[in-house]
Amino acid sequence: MQDITCRMDNKQYIGFDPGKSGHGVMIQDGVVTKYRFPMIGNEYDMQGILDIFRQFDKDNCHIVIEDVKALQGLLGAGNWSLSQGKTILIMCCVALNLPYTLIHSKTWQKEIWQGVKIQQKNTGKFTSAGNPRMKTLTKETTLLAIKRLFPEVDLRVSERATKPDDGVCDALAMAEYCKRKFK
């Protein structure tokens, strides 16, 4: 009888959701590790973020960063914070020679939402055909998909939190997208 050895995929697949309440998630050997962005008051702790990136193996990882764009209806400060967070993440990758890819949210959502009922809400408006206009609830749909894919992962930011965190869910979804696309 022949012995068959299965080699685990120990590559690090990492997803980052930019923003001051953003998170990073790494999937390696089936283990999910969460990283909360370190802050000093209301400002990014850039040295702390760089220290997180130093943990990644540049020869055995791939990082996906959400390619955030200007959001309609948000004040300039909100857009600035997202843009600043994205830039810090990119510069950490550049400084440490880590491979990364920018991914638009609709790209990873299309992949991760497969087989999940898209959650929608009536806007109270109507289309030209008289049908109710619906809005896609992206956070709720992502949460459904992530709970299906990772039923045992704690999606809270801490033991004291009572609800799953949007940043953790999005970062885990991007890490899973990374795993599927950058093997």
C-alpha positions as CSV (number, residue, x, y, z in Angstrom):
1,M,0.0,0.0,0.0
2,Q,1.3,3.4,-0.9
3,D,1.4,6.3,1.6
4,I,-0.2,9.5,0.4
5,T,0.9,12.7,1.9
6,C,-1.4,15.7,1.6
7,R,0.5,19.0,1.7
8,M,-1.5,21.8,3.4
9,D,-1.6,25.1,1.6
10,N,0.3,27.3,4.0
11,K,0.2,30.4,1.8
12,Q,-1.1,33.5,3.5
13,Y,-4.2,34.9,1.9
14,I,-4.9,38.4,3.3
15,G,-7.8,40.8,2.8
16,F,-7.9,44.4,4.0
17,D,-11.0,46.7,4.4
18,P,-9.7,50.3,4.5
19,G,-11.0,52.9,6.8
20,K,-10.6,54.0,10.4
21,S,-12.8,51.1,11.6
22,G,-11.2,48.8,9.0
23,H,-9.8,45.4,9.5
24,G,-7.5,42.8,8.0
25,V,-8.0,39.1,7.9
26,M,-5.5,36.4,7.0
27,I,-6.4,32.8,6.1
28,Q,-3.5,30.3,6.4
29,D,-3.8,26.6,6.7
30,G,-7.5,26.9,7.4
31,V,-6.9,29.3,10.3
32,V,-8.4,32.8,10.3
33,T,-6.5,35.6,12.0
34,K,-8.1,39.0,12.5
35,Y,-6.2,42.3,12.6
36,R,-7.8,45.5,13.8
37,F,-6.3,48.7,12.6
38,P,-4.3,50.3,15.5
39,M,-5.4,53.8,16.2
40,I,-3.9,56.7,18.3
41,G,-7.0,58.7,19.2
42,N,-8.7,59.3,15.9
43,E,-5.6,58.9,13.8
44,Y,-4.1,55.8,12.2
45,D,-1.1,54.4,14.1
46,M,1.0,54.0,10.9
47,Q,3.8,52.3,12.8
48,G,1.4,49.8,14.3
49,I,-0.1,49.1,10.9
50,L,3.4,48.5,9.4
51,D,4.1,46.1,12.3
52,I,1.1,44.1,11.3
53,F,2.4,43.9,7.7
54,R,5.9,42.8,8.9
55,Q,4.2,39.5,10.1
56,F,3.4,38.5,6.5
57,D,5.8,36.3,4.5
58,K,6.6,38.2,1.3
59,D,7.5,34.9,-0.5
60,N,4.4,33.1,0.5
61,C,1.5,35.6,0.7
62,H,-0.9,37.7,-1.4
63,I,-2.8,40.7,-0.1
64,V,-6.1,42.0,-1.5
65,I,-7.0,45.6,-0.6
66,E,-10.4,47.0,-1.3
67,D,-10.1,49.7,-4.0
68,V,-12.3,52.3,-2.4
69,K,-13.6,55.1,-4.5
70,A,-15.3,58.4,-3.6
71,L,-18.6,57.6,-2.1
72,Q,-21.7,59.6,-3.1
73,G,-23.4,61.5,-0.4
74,L,-20.5,61.3,2.0
75,L,-18.7,64.4,3.3
76,G,-15.2,65.0,2.1
77,A,-13.8,63.8,5.5
78,G,-15.3,60.3,5.1
79,N,-13.8,60.0,1.6
80,W,-10.5,61.3,2.8
81,S,-10.3,58.8,5.6
82,L,-11.0,55.9,3.3
83,S,-8.5,57.1,0.7
84,Q,-5.9,57.7,3.4
85,G,-6.4,54.2,4.8
86,K,-6.1,52.6,1.3
87,T,-2.9,54.6,0.7
88,I,-1.4,53.5,4.0
89,L,-2.1,49.8,3.2
90,I,-0.6,50.1,-0.3
91,M,2.5,51.8,1.1
92,C,3.0,49.1,3.7
93,C,3.0,46.6,0.8
94,V,5.4,48.6,-1.2
95,A,7.8,49.3,1.7
96,L,7.9,45.6,2.5
97,N,7.8,44.2,-1.0
98,L,4.6,42.3,-0.4
99,P,2.5,41.2,-3.4
100,Y,-0.9,42.9,-3.5
101,T,-3.9,43.5,-5.7
102,L,-6.5,46.3,-5.5
103,I,-10.0,44.9,-5.8
104,H,-13.3,46.8,-6.2
105,S,-16.0,45.8,-3.8
106,K,-18.4,44.7,-6.6
107,T,-15.7,42.3,-7.9
108,W,-15.2,40.3,-4.6
109,Q,-18.9,40.5,-3.8
110,K,-19.9,38.9,-7.1
111,E,-17.6,35.9,-6.2
112,I,-18.4,35.6,-2.5
113,W,-22.2,36.1,-2.8
114,Q,-22.6,33.1,-5.2
115,G,-25.5,31.0,-4.0
116,V,-26.7,33.5,-1.4
117,K,-30.0,35.3,-1.6
118,I,-29.3,39.0,-2.2
119,Q,-30.8,41.0,0.7
120,Q,-32.8,44.0,-0.5
121,K,-34.8,46.9,1.0
122,N,-37.7,48.8,-0.6
123,T,-36.6,52.4,-1.1
124,G,-40.2,53.7,-1.2
125,K,-39.6,54.8,-4.8
126,F,-40.8,53.3,-8.0
127,T,-39.3,52.5,-11.4
128,S,-40.7,53.9,-14.6
129,A,-42.6,50.6,-15.0
130,G,-44.3,51.2,-11.6
131,N,-42.3,48.4,-9.8
132,P,-40.9,49.2,-6.3
133,R,-37.2,50.3,-6.5
134,M,-35.1,48.1,-4.3
135,K,-31.7,48.8,-2.7
136,T,-29.2,46.0,-2.2
137,L,-28.1,45.6,1.4
138,T,-24.4,44.7,0.8
139,K,-23.4,44.3,4.5
140,E,-26.2,41.9,5.2
141,T,-25.6,39.9,2.1
142,T,-21.9,39.6,2.8
143,L,-22.7,38.5,6.4
144,L,-25.0,35.7,5.1
145,A,-22.3,34.6,2.7
146,I,-19.5,34.7,5.3
147,K,-21.6,32.8,7.9
148,R,-22.2,30.1,5.3
149,L,-18.5,29.8,4.3
150,F,-17.0,30.2,7.8
151,P,-19.7,29.0,10.3
152,E,-17.2,28.7,13.2
153,V,-15.4,32.0,12.8
154,D,-16.2,34.7,15.4
155,L,-16.9,37.8,13.4
156,R,-17.0,40.1,16.4
157,V,-14.2,42.6,17.0
158,S,-13.9,41.6,20.6
159,E,-15.3,39.2,23.2
160,R,-17.5,42.1,24.5
161,A,-19.0,42.9,21.1
162,T,-22.5,41.5,20.6
163,K,-22.8,41.7,16.8
164,P,-20.6,40.7,13.8
165,D,-18.4,43.5,12.6
166,D,-18.8,44.8,9.0
167,G,-15.1,45.4,8.6
168,V,-14.2,41.8,9.8
169,C,-16.8,40.3,7.5
170,D,-15.6,42.4,4.5
171,A,-11.9,41.6,5.2
172,L,-12.7,37.9,5.6
173,A,-14.6,37.9,2.3
174,M,-11.7,39.6,0.5
175,A,-9.2,37.1,2.1
176,E,-11.4,34.2,0.7
177,Y,-11.6,35.9,-2.7
178,C,-7.8,36.2,-2.5
179,K,-7.5,32.5,-1.7
180,R,-9.7,31.6,-4.7
181,K,-8.0,33.9,-7.2
182,F,-4.3,34.0,-6.2
183,K,-3.3,30.4,-5.4
